[in-house]
Amino acid sequence: MKKLEIVKSWYPNETLSDDDASRIYERLLQLFLLFYNEDNLTNEREVTNESEKK
């Protein structure tokens, strides 16, 4: 299933254009990457803090 078809399936009562679905997909991707990167930074800080305690 294509990414746009997946996004459109989330809105069964609305007709989304490919542009609308693409914008929604891009926003979700950016949000995911923001959380992913923040999680990695948090994990790195925790490892650094633990190694400093030793």
N, C-alpha and C positions, 0 to 999 in steps of 0.2 A: 504494500500500500504506500502510495506517495505521501510525503509530508503534508502537502496541501489537502489531500483527501482526508487525512487523519484530523487535521484542524477543522475542516468542514463538518466532519462527523460529530464534533462536539456541539454543533449548532444545528440540530436537525430541523428546527422550526424556522430557520432563517436561510436565506440564499446569500451565501458569501461569494464575492468575486474572488478570482485567483489573487488579485492584488490585496484584498482584505485578508485573506487567509495567509498570504505571505507576510504581511505586516504583523499579524498575530504570532506567527511562527518565529519571526525575527525577534520580537519583543520577549517571547518566552525563552528563546535561546540566550539572549543577552542576560535575562534574569537568572537563568540557570548558571551561566558562566560567572556572573557576579557572586552567587552563592558558593559555587565550586572554588573560585579563587579565594574567597574569604575563608572558607573552611581550610584550605591548604595553608593560608597564612596563620590561622589560629593553631593548627597542628604544629607548624614550625615553631611558633612562639612557645607552645607547651613543651616541646622537645628541648628547646634552648633553655627554658626555665628549669627543667628537670636536671639538665646537665650542669647548670650553674650551681645547683643545690649540692651536688656531689663534692 
